[in-house]
Amino acid sequence: MTDRRHRWRIKSVEQSIADTEQAGTRLRRDLTWRDLTVFGVSVVVGAGIFTVTASTAADLTGPAISLSFVIAAATCGLAALCYAEFAATVPVAGSAYTFSYATFGEFTAWIVGWNLVLEFALGTAVVAKGWSSYLATVFGFGGGTVAVGPVALDWGALLIVVVVAVLLGLGTKLSSRFSAVITALKVAVVVLVVVVGAGYVKAANFTPFIPPARAAAAGGTGLDQSVFSLLTGATSSQYGWYGMLAGAAIVFFAFIGFDVVATTAEETRNPQRDVARGILASLGIVTVLYIAVSLVLSGMVSYTDLRDAGGAAPNLATAFLLNGVTWAGTVISVGALAGLTTVVMVLMLGQSRVVFAMARDGLLPRSLARTGSRGTPVRITVLVAVLVALAASVFPMDKLEEMVNVGTLFAFVLVSAAVIILRRTRPDLPRGFRAPWVPVLPAVSILACGWLMLNLTALTWVRFGVWMVLGVALYLGYGRRHSRIGARRADRAGVDDPDQRSLQI
């Protein structure tokens, strides 16, 4: 039973920082703000810009996709300022999980960590399958499955996960250098899209900018609509204002990953200064790129042509192919293949650091928190690779982008609230970066994230509820009894509580 003592176990900022110096679980501090910016850009410029942009414009928003990006970017910007303050104040691996532990307590921290596992694991699996699909487009192989008994394996997705896991195991700095090279390539491709595509823009394609709402498809259910449209009695969230708002909740997926920068705070040389720089610089760069691409895409081809293109879901290359620019389509496919490689890598990096922080706190087996000779959590990297490889190579990924979004937005809400709380409870803490206009800015961030969550489908909320129930069950069955904070408190009180027995590494 989760009583008040368990819910409100708060791990102090000082204890969180002290735990980073434990022998055997210490991460190496190798990263600069430029490295963090590379990680941020490399993970954000990927599946969103190459695939989600075109498919959302075709199915939900029409030319209003650019407005959807503005809404999503503004929401992320508010949350980014809150993340930047926390990461500069508590430079510890774990991102929102660690921040919640220092403000709301252990149970809430576990829920946040559990949702980050959902964000990174499903996000990585979705992108790995996208990588496999582009492998087929570029080289004519991949994107297919191999039967292993009753199971069909997507071998392309499995391949990229294995390669990336090896790179991460060899060291974070090496991963950063690899990301820098690949990121430069895919940003060049995105710039090419904007420059070349601008020459094919036709004003007529922007009309109507917000297409009239479309009736719900036959055979659909209310669960396929956004929660907001259901609450207000709308019959559909496809096109119209409801579609534009629902599109913002979907293209939010394109920004997923900037919070990965916060998970690397413990591996940064000067986290009080550099983490905030890395978060804000990466988000600023990708926002400019996304809005430029969405405007060019909408002007190059009518959203109805994208919708009726046939075959697989439309992507950036589709717009060029419809204009007869086949060579550009090939270049975009190569850039996407390279871009998705770094997305898989950085999402797996974030996943492993969150699990590392939870294991170091005892909420997952402490044996997982060992670091190798290169200062990386090799055991966790292998475990994450196995789980992601299974999900990406075996399970279908349709609609999982929304599952990623709801878990991430939930974490954003709690981090924004935590900034307000920590300002009041610990005003004495040194803050290398201070978010402006607190508490107004975090409060607006909470409202904006909540608004986007309402514009996700009801079915997504049902799946999210099931995931939450599983997380609570795991905490009650394992984490609550093995928590290191609980063990320390029991030791100080002289209580012989077998549920709070400290685990040895």
SULZI-V185239 format. One record per residue. N is the residue number from 1. RES is the residue in one letter. PHI is phi in whole degrees, -180 to 180 (none if undefined). OMEGA is omega in whole degrees, 0 to 359 (none if undefined). Layout:
N_RES_PHI_OMEGA / N_RES_PHI_OMEGA
This chain:
1_M_none_183 / 2_T_-87_180 / 3_D_-80_186 / 4_R_-63_181 / 5_R_-61_181 / 6_H_-74_183 / 7_R_-66_189 / 8_W_-106_170 / 9_R_-67_180 / 10_I_-102_178 / 11_K_-92_186 / 12_S_-63_177 / 13_V_-58_181 / 14_E_-62_179 / 15_Q_-68_179 / 16_S_-60_180 / 17_I_-70_180 / 18_A_-63_181 / 19_D_-65_181 / 20_T_-72_182 / 21_E_-99_180 / 22_Q_-67_178 / 23_A_-64_178 / 24_G_91_179 / 25_T_-128_184 / 26_R_-92_177 / 27_L_-92_182 / 28_R_-81_180 / 29_R_-92_184 / 30_D_-121_195 / 31_L_-97_174 / 32_T_-110_180 / 33_W_-66_177 / 34_R_-67_176 / 35_D_-60_181 / 36_L_-66_177 / 37_T_-63_177 / 38_V_-61_179 / 39_F_-60_182 / 40_G_-62_180 / 41_V_-66_184 / 42_S_-66_181 / 43_V_-87_183 / 44_V_-82_178 / 45_V_-80_184 / 46_G_-165_185 / 47_A_-58_182 / 48_G_-61_186 / 49_I_-74_183 / 50_F_-89_184 / 51_T_-130_187 / 52_V_-63_182 / 53_T_-57_183 / 54_A_-69_183 / 55_S_-67_179 / 56_T_-71_177 / 57_A_-61_182 / 58_A_-70_191 / 59_D_-99_189 / 60_L_-128_195 / 61_T_-112_191 / 62_G_67_182 / 63_P_-60_180 / 64_A_-69_177 / 65_I_-55_180 / 66_S_-66_176 / 67_L_-66_177 / 68_S_-60_179 / 69_F_-66_179 / 70_V_-62_179 / 71_I_-63_180 / 72_A_-64_180 / 73_A_-66_179 / 74_A_-63_179 / 75_T_-63_179 / 76_C_-64_180 / 77_G_-62_177 / 78_L_-62_179 / 79_A_-65_181 / 80_A_-62_178 / 81_L_-64_177 / 82_C_-68_177 / 83_Y_-60_183 / 84_A_-62_178 / 85_E_-65_182 / 86_F_-66_182 / 87_A_-65_178 / 88_A_-75_181 / 89_T_-89_181 / 90_V_-125_184 / 91_P_-77_185 / 92_V_-132_178 / 93_A_-58_176 / 94_G_120_175 / 95_S_55_187 / 96_A_-60_177 / 97_Y_-61_180 / 98_T_-64_181 / 99_F_-63_181 / 100_S_-68_179 / 101_Y_-61_183 / 102_A_-82_183 / 103_T_-127_185 / 104_F_-92_181 / 105_G_109_192 / 106_E_-66_184 / 107_F_-63_178 / 108_T_-64_178 / 109_A_-60_178 / 110_W_-61_180 / 111_I_-61_179 / 112_V_-64_178 / 113_G_-60_179 / 114_W_-62_178 / 115_N_-73_175 / 116_L_-67_174 / 117_V_-59_177 / 118_L_-61_182 / 119_E_-57_187 / 120_F_-74_183 / 121_A_-66_181 / 122_L_-69_178 / 123_G_-60_179 / 124_T_-65_181 / 125_A_-64_179 / 126_V_-61_182 / 127_V_-69_178 / 128_A_-62_177 / 129_K_-69_175 / 130_G_-64_178 / 131_W_-61_180 / 132_S_-62_179 / 133_S_-65_179 / 134_Y_-68_176 / 135_L_-60_178 / 136_A_-67_181 / 137_T_-67_186 / 138_V_-80_188 / 139_F_-111_178 / 140_G_82_173 / 141_F_-142_188 / 142_G_91_179 / 143_G_69_180 / 144_G_-118_183 / 145_T_-125_176 / 146_V_-123_181 / 147_A_-76_174 / 148_V_-123_187 / 149_G_65_180 / 150_P_-83_185 / 151_V_-103_176 / 152_A_-101_183 / 153_L_-95_171 / 154_D_-84_189 / 155_W_-70_178 / 156_G_-65_178 / 157_A_-63_179 / 158_L_-64_181 / 159_L_-61_184 / 160_I_-67_179 / 161_V_-65_180 / 162_V_-65_180 / 163_V_-61_181 / 164_V_-66_179 / 165_A_-61_178 / 166_V_-63_179 / 167_L_-61_180 / 168_L_-66_178 / 169_G_-66_181 / 170_L_-79_176 / 171_G_134_182 / 172_T_-68_182 / 173_K_-65_177 / 174_L_-62_178 / 175_S_-61_180 / 176_S_-65_180 / 177_R_-65_177 / 178_F_-63_179 / 179_S_-61_183 / 180_A_-61_181 / 181_V_-67_182 / 182_I_-67_181 / 183_T_-65_178 / 184_A_-59_180 / 185_L_-65_186 / 186_K_-75_175 / 187_V_-66_176 / 188_A_-62_179 / 189_V_-67_179 / 190_V_-64_177 / 191_V_-62_177 / 192_L_-60_178 / 193_V_-57_183 / 194_V_-67_184 / 195_V_-69_181 / 196_V_-71_183 / 197_G_-64_180 / 198_A_-59_180 / 199_G_-73_181 / 200_Y_-111_180 / 201_V_-70_177 / 202_K_-125_183 / 203_A_-57_183 / 204_A_-62_182 / 205_N_-72_179 / 206_F_-88_182 / 207_T_-116_353 / 208_P_-75_183 / 209_F_-65_172 / 210_I_-115_184 / 211_P_-61_178 / 212_P_-62_181 / 213_A_-58_182 / 214_R_-111_179 / 215_A_-61_180 / 216_A_-60_181 / 217_A_-65_178 / 218_A_-62_179 / 219_G_89_179 / 220_G_-79_179 / 221_T_-127_178 / 222_G_-60_181 / 223_L_-66_179 / 224_D_-83_178 / 225_Q_-88_173 / 226_S_-69_179 / 227_V_-61_181 / 228_F_-62_180 / 229_S_-67_177 / 230_L_-67_181 / 231_L_-65_183 / 232_T_-97_175 / 233_G_83_178 / 234_A_-71_181 / 235_T_-90_183 / 236_S_-160_173 / 237_S_-118_176 / 238_Q_-105_184 / 239_Y_66_185 / 240_G_68_180 / 241_W_-65_178 / 242_Y_-63_178 / 243_G_-65_179 / 244_M_-63_179 / 245_L_-70_176 / 246_A_-62_177 / 247_G_-62_177 / 248_A_-62_179 / 249_A_-68_179 / 250_I_-80_183 / 251_V_-70_170 / 252_F_-53_177 / 253_F_-57_181 / 254_A_-67_180 / 255_F_-96_181 / 256_I_-57_176 / 257_G_124_180 / 258_F_-61_178 / 259_D_-71_174 / 260_V_-61_179 / 261_V_-56_181 / 262_A_-67_180 / 263_T_-71_181 / 264_T_-97_183 / 265_A_-56_182 / 266_E_-70_180 / 267_E_-105_182 / 268_T_-102_184 / 269_R_-64_180 / 270_N_-129_188 / 271_P_-65_181 / 272_Q_-60_180 / 273_R_-104_194 / 274_D_-82_182 / 275_V_-65_179 / 276_A_-61_178 / 277_R_-60_182 / 278_G_-64_181 / 279_I_-64_186 / 280_L_-71_179 / 281_A_-65_181 / 282_S_-66_180 / 283_L_-66_178 / 284_G_-63_181 / 285_I_-63_185 / 286_V_-72_179 / 287_T_-64_178 / 288_V_-61_181 / 289_L_-63_184 / 290_Y_-65_182 / 291_I_-65_178 / 292_A_-62_181 / 293_V_-66_182 / 294_S_-65_177 / 295_L_-68_179 / 296_V_-66_179 / 297_L_-58_181 / 298_S_-64_181 / 299_G_-81_182 / 300_M_-75_187 / 301_V_-150_178 / 302_S_-64_180 / 303_Y_-61_178 / 304_T_-69_176 / 305_D_-69_176 / 306_L_-63_183 / 307_R_-65_186 / 308_D_-100_184 / 309_A_-64_180 / 310_G_82_179 / 311_G_73_182 / 312_A_-71_179 / 313_A_-59_182 / 314_P_-67_175 / 315_N_-138_182 / 316_L_-58_181 / 317_A_-61_181 / 318_T_-59_182 / 319_A_-61_179 / 320_F_-73_180 / 321_L_-65_178 / 322_L_-67_177 / 323_N_-97_177 / 324_G_79_181 / 325_V_-95_187 / 326_T_-68_181 / 327_W_-64_179 / 328_A_-67_178 / 329_G_-61_178 / 330_T_-66_179 / 331_V_-62_179 / 332_I_-63_179 / 333_S_-63_177 / 334_V_-65_179 / 335_G_-62_179 / 336_A_-65_179 / 337_L_-60_178 / 338_A_-66_183 / 339_G_-63_181 / 340_L_-67_177 / 341_T_-61_181 / 342_T_-73_176 / 343_V_-63_178 / 344_V_-57_184 / 345_M_-65_185 / 346_V_-74_175 / 347_L_-65_176 / 348_M_-67_175 / 349_L_-61_179 / 350_G_-62_179 / 351_Q_-58_183 / 352_S_-66_181 / 353_R_-74_176 / 354_V_-67_179 / 355_V_-62_177 / 356_F_-59_181 / 357_A_-63_180 / 358_M_-69_178 / 359_A_-70_180 / 360_R_-64_178 / 361_D_-85_178 / 362_G_88_181 / 363_L_-75_167 / 364_L_-125_184 / 365_P_-52_184 / 366_R_-64_181 / 367_S_-62_180 / 368_L_-72_188 / 369_A_-84_178 / 370_R_-68_173 / 371_T_-106_181 / 372_G_-86_182 / 373_S_-64_179 / 374_R_-93_178 / 375_G_74_178 / 376_T_-122_179 / 377_P_-78_188 / 378_V_-65_182 / 379_R_-60_181 / 380_I_-68_179 / 381_T_-60_178 / 382_V_-65_180 / 383_L_-61_179 / 384_V_-62_180 / 385_A_-61_180 / 386_V_-65_182 / 387_L_-65_180 / 388_V_-67_180 / 389_A_-61_178 / 390_L_-64_181 / 391_A_-65_185 / 392_A_-74_186 / 393_S_-93_185 / 394_V_-116_190 / 395_F_-93_175 / 396_P_-70_187 / 397_M_-107_182 / 398_D_-58_174 / 399_K_71_182 / 400_L_-75_176 / 401_E_-58_181 / 402_E_-68_177 / 403_M_-63_177 / 404_V_-62_184 / 405_N_-64_184 / 406_V_-67_177 / 407_G_-66_180 / 408_T_-70_179 / 409_L_-62_177 / 410_F_-62_178 / 411_A_-64_179 / 412_F_-60_179 / 413_V_-60_183 / 414_L_-70_178 / 415_V_-65_179 / 416_S_-63_178 / 417_A_-66_182 / 418_A_-65_178 / 419_V_-62_179 / 420_I_-62_183 / 421_I_-64_184 / 422_L_-68_175 / 423_R_-61_182 / 424_R_-84_184 / 425_T_-84_181 / 426_R_-134_179 / 427_P_-67_183 / 428_D_-79_185 / 429_L_-66_174 / 430_P_-70_182 / 431_R_-123_179 / 432_G_-67_176 / 433_F_-143_179 / 434_R_-121_176 / 435_A_-63_181 / 436_P_-77_171 / 437_W_55_174 / 438_V_-83_12 / 439_P_-95_185 / 440_V_-64_183 / 441_L_-61_177 / 442_P_-61_179 / 443_A_-65_177 / 444_V_-65_177 / 445_S_-60_179 / 446_I_-62_180 / 447_L_-64_181 / 448_A_-65_179 / 449_C_-66_178 / 450_G_-61_178 / 451_W_-63_179 / 452_L_-64_179 / 453_M_-63_178 / 454_L_-67_181 / 455_N_-93_169 / 456_L_-89_185 / 457_T_-71_178 / 458_A_-62_179 / 459_L_-62_177 / 460_T_-61_179 / 461_W_-66_177 / 462_V_-63_179 / 463_R_-64_179 / 464_F_-62_178 / 465_G_-62_178 / 466_V_-63_179 / 467_W_-62_180 / 468_M_-64_179 / 469_V_-61_178 / 470_L_-62_180 / 471_G_-64_179 / 472_V_-62_179 / 473_A_-62_180 / 474_L_-67_178 / 475_Y_-63_181 / 476_L_-65_183 / 477_G_-80_183 / 478_Y_-133_190 / 479_G_-58_182 / 480_R_-59_185 / 481_R_-82_185 / 482_H_-112_181 / 483_S_-59_178 / 484_R_-71_177 / 485_I_-64_177 / 486_G_-62_179 / 487_A_-65_179 / 488_R_-64_180 / 489_R_-66_178 / 490_A_-65_179 / 491_D_-64_180 / 492_R_-65_180 / 493_A_-84_181 / 494_G_71_182 / 495_V_-96_177 / 496_D_-93_183 / 497_D_-110_182 / 498_P_-61_178 / 499_D_-71_183 / 500_Q_-113_180 / 501_R_-65_182 / 502_S_-71_178 / 503_L_-84_176 / 504_Q_-100_178 / 505_I_-74_none
